[in-house]
Amino acid sequence: MKKAASFALGCKVNQYESEAIAELFAEKGYEIVGIDEEADVYVINTCTVTNFGDKKSRQLIRKVKRQNENAIVAVVGCYAQTAPRELVKVEGVNLVIGTKDRAQIVEMVENYKTENGVENHVSDIMKERVFEPLSIQKLANRTRAYLKIQDGCSQYCSYCIIPYARGPIRSRDPQDVIAEVKRLAENGFKEVVLTGIHVASYGKDRRDTSLLEILRQVHEVEGIERIRFSSIEPNVVTEEFAKAIAEMPKVCDHFHLSLQSGCDKTLKEMNRKYDTEKYRQAAATLRKYLPEVALTTDIIAGFPGETEEDFQASYDFAKEIGFAKIHAFPYSPKKGTPAAARKDQLLNAVKAERSHRLIELSDRMADDFIQAYVGKEVEVLYERAVGEGVYEGHTTNYIKVQGTSEKDLTNVICRTKITKAENEELFGTAEA
C-alpha cells in the first residue's frame, strides 16, 4: 500500500485543507502517515504570511526529500500560489499547485512522471469566483471540529500578501455548510468552529446568506452545543449583530476582534477599514450583550514609520480595551506589499522591544481576566484526559480549565467549581 503524508504550515484554514487532502488520498487507498515518516507522496500546504513562513516551507521540502528521495513532493497553498517560479527551482519539488484545484491533487500526483520535471499547475487565483469544496468526513478528535466556510480576502491591508495568495472572497454554499455541520454532529462533535481566510466576509458574494444567517442555521442543528468563529473585524459588530448573537446561546462569548494597531495614524497607513473609535464601540457593544465575553486580538509592533508616540498610543489603547489575550508580534516585511516597499522600516531591535512590552501587557491582562473566576462555577467542554481523574477543556469564553472527576469527562459539558487560577489556566472540581 502506498503511503501519503499531508502537512500544513500556518493557519487553521491550512490545517483544515490538509486534513481534507489527506482524506482524498485515503479514499484512493493510500495509507496516511505523519510528515516525519517515510512516504511515497508528501503534500506540503505552505504559508506565506511572513518570509519566515516561506523559509520553513523550503526547509520542510528538503527534509521530506531526504526521508525518501523517490517520493513525489506536491507543494500547495499560499507560498506556492504567490511564488510558483521560486518553488519550481527548489530542489525536491515535483508539483506546484497553489490555492485552487486541490480537489484534483490525487489525480495530479498519480499522473505525474519524473521525466516531466517539475509541473507547475498554478493559475490566476484573482479570477476565481467559486468556493472550492474541500470537506472532512473522518476526524479523529471528537470534541471540536473546524469547518471552512469562506475563502479569499478583498481587504488589501498594506502589509498583507494574502489577497494575492487566496484571491477574492468566495463563500461556501450554505446548504453544503449545514450538511457538513449535521455530519459532524452525527459523528459526536459538540463544538464547531467556522473558519475562513476572512470569515467576516461570508455571504458578501452571494444573495442567499450572510454571516449572521449561517450562524442562525448552524444554531438549529441538533447535537451541536457550541459555535465559534475565527477572527472578525469591528465593522461587523453592529447593535443588531451583537443582539442576535446574544439570542443564540450556542454561540460562544469569545471573539477574536482584529485590531493590528491602537493608533489611528498607523491604522490608516495599514489600510485598515476602521479607527479606534469604531473599535471602542464594537468592544462596548459586545460587552453590553455578553457581559462575560472574552476579547482577544492581534497587534503588530513596529510597523514602518511607527514612532514611539504611535506605539504608546497603541499600547494605551490596548490597555483601555482590556483584552483577555493579545497576540503580539513584530512587523515582518512581506515582499510584494506596499508596506514592505517603504523606506522608513524600523530596526529589528526596536520592533522586538515593542513586541515584548505588548506581550508583558497581555500576560498581566490575561491573569486579571482569569483571576475573576476563582470561586465561581463555569461550564466546561472537556476534551481530553491529562492525568488520572484530571480532564482538560475550555469554557465558552475559551479559558483553559483542568477539572477533577471520578467519571470520564471526555467530550462532556459540565459545571466546574473553580478553586485556582494560574498560568492562564483555571483549576477546579467538576460536578459529579
C-alpha positions, -999 to +999 in steps of 0.1 A: +000+000+000+013+034-010+018+060+018+009+097+018+016+125+042-003+158+042+011+186+064+001+222+070+021+252+079+004+283+092-033+290+099-063+269+109-076+271+073-044+255+060-048+228+087-084+221+076-074+219+040-045+195+047-068+171+066-092+172+037-064+165+012-053+135+034-088+121+031-087+124-007-056+102-006-072+078+019-102+074-003-079+062-031-063+035-010-033+054+004-021+048+040-019+082+057+013+087+077+030+116+096+052+141+079+083+126+098+077+091+084+088+077+050+060+082+024+055+078-013+038+112-015+043+143+006+018+172+003+031+204+019+005+231+025+026+263+026+022+296+044+035+329+031+022+354+057+059+362+066+092+355+049+098+331+078+068+310+066+084+308+032+117+296+047+100+270+068+083+257+037+116+253+018+132+236+048+103+211+051+106+203+013+143+194+018+136+174+049+109+151+033+130+145+002+158+133+025+134+108+040+126+094+006+144+107-024+120+089-047+089+104-031+066+128-050+066+162-033+035+183-040+036+219-028+003+236-024-010+267-005-003+304-003+035+304-009+030+281-039+003+305-053+024+337-049+058+324-059+055+293-081+086+302-102+106+304-070+093+270-057+099+253-091+136+259-086+137+244-051+154+210-051+130+182-043+098+198-056+078+178-082+044+195-083+034+231-075-004+236-072-013+268-053-046+275-037-071+260-062-077+227-079-066+208-048-096+185-051-078+170-081-045+166-063-046+127-062-050+126-100-022+151-105+001+130-083-008+097-100-004+112-135+030+127-126+060+113-145+095+121-132+108+127-167+084+157-170+105+175-144+086+200-121+050+205-130+035+240-123-003+239-120-007+274-106-033+295-123-046+331-118-064+330-084-077+366-089-102+353-115-117+328-091-153+334-081-165+300-068-157+284-035-137+252-039-154+225-017-129+205+004-146+187+032-136+165+060-156+133+066-135+114+092-119+132+121-101+116+149-109+142+175-145+140+187-148+173+205-141+204+184-142+205+146-130+232+123-153+239+093-141+261+064-169+283+051-151+310+033-120+317+012-103+347-002-099+383+010-106+417-006-093+440+022-058+447+008-042+457+040-009+473+031+013+447+050-005+416+038+000+393+008-030+371+014-054+387-011-029+378-038-025+343-024-062+335-019-080+357-044-113+375-040-139+364-014-158+332-020-184+318+003-193+282+007-229+272-003-250+274+029-266+241+022-232+225+020-222+241+052-252+228+071-248+193+056-213+191+070-223+205+104-250+178+106-225+152+097-201+164+124-230+163+149-238+127+139-202+118+145-203+131+181-188+166+178-203+191+202-184+222+191-178+236+156-155+265+147-165+283+115-133+294+098-121+311+066-095+335+053-117+365+061-148+349+077-164+382+083-169+385+045-190+353+044-221+358+022-210+391+007-205+375-027-239+358-025-275+369-023-288+340-002-269+342+030-247+362+055-225+355+085-255+361+108-278+339+087-253+310+086-248+312+124-286+310+128-288+279+106-259+262+124-275+271+157-305+249+147-285+218+142-292+192+169-262+178+187-240+209+182-238+227+215-211+253+209-204+275+179-173+296+175-159+315+145-124+328+137-113+365+136-139+392+129-135+429+125-151+458+144-172+468+114-192+436+117-202+443+153-234+463+150-261+466+176-282+441+155-253+416+152-245+416+190-281+414+200-287+385+176-256+367+189-268+371+224-301+354+215-282+323+202-270+306+234-248+281+214-226+309+201-197+312+225-188+345+242-153+347+228-144+369+199-110+375+183-116+411+173-089+421+149-070+453+159-034+453+145-028+488+159-043+511+185-030+542+168-053+558+142-024+571+121-010+536+118-044+520+111-048+544+082-014+535+068-022+498+072-053+504+051-075+490+078-112+499+074-119+512+109-104+535+135-100+532+173-134+549+180-151+522+158-132+495+176-141+510+210-178+510+201-176+474+189-160+462+222-185+481+242-214+467+222-203+431+226-198+436+264-233+452+266-250+420+253-224+394+265-211+405+300-186+376+303-172+380+268-135+374+262-120+397+236-087+386+221-068+404+193-036+407+172-013+437+174+017+444+151+046+462+168+070+483+148+050+490+116+070+511+092+071+548+103+057+539+138+071+564+162+075+559+200+044+581+204+024+560+179+034+528+197+025+543+231-009+553+217-014+517+205-002+503+239-025+526+259-055+517+237-049+480+242-047+487+280-080+506+278-099+479+260-087+452+285-082+422+263-082+386+276-052+380+255-031+398+229-012+380+201+017+405+197+044+401+171+070+424+154+062+436+120+078+414+093+081+429+058+065+408+031+078+413-004+051+425-028+032+445-003+032+484-001+044+484+035+075+463+026+085+489+000+085+518+025+119+534+033+110+541+070+115+505+082+123+501+119+153+483+134+146+447+144+157+455+179+131+483+182+103+460+169+113+432+192+114+455+223+079+469+215+065+434+209+080+423+242+062+452+260+029+442+245+034+406+255+041+417+291+008+437+290-010+407+276+003+385+304-010+409+330-044+413+314-048+376+309-041+370+346-065+397+356-092+381+334-089+346+347-084+355+384-120+369+384-133+333+380-118+319+413-147+308+435-172+308+406-188+280+387-182+277+349-194+255+322-166+234+306-165+212+275-139+187+285-117+175+256-092+150+269-077+133+300-044+148+311-039+126+342-056+102+365-091+116+371-080+150+356-095+164+324-088+195+303-112+216+284-125+251+277-151+275+289-175+292+265-152+322+265-122+300+258-104+298+291-085+266+295-097+245+325-084+215+343-111+197+363-110+167+385-137+140+384-141+103+391-161+100+359-148+101+323-155+136+311-141+133+276-164+153+253-187+161+282-200+196+291-202+200+328-202+227+355-170+231+374-162+249+406-130+270+402-106+269+431-074+282+415-061+303+385-025+304+373-006+305+340-037+314+320-055+283+332-083+276+357-084+246+380-114+231+398-137+203+406-162+191+381-198+183+392-204+146+398 
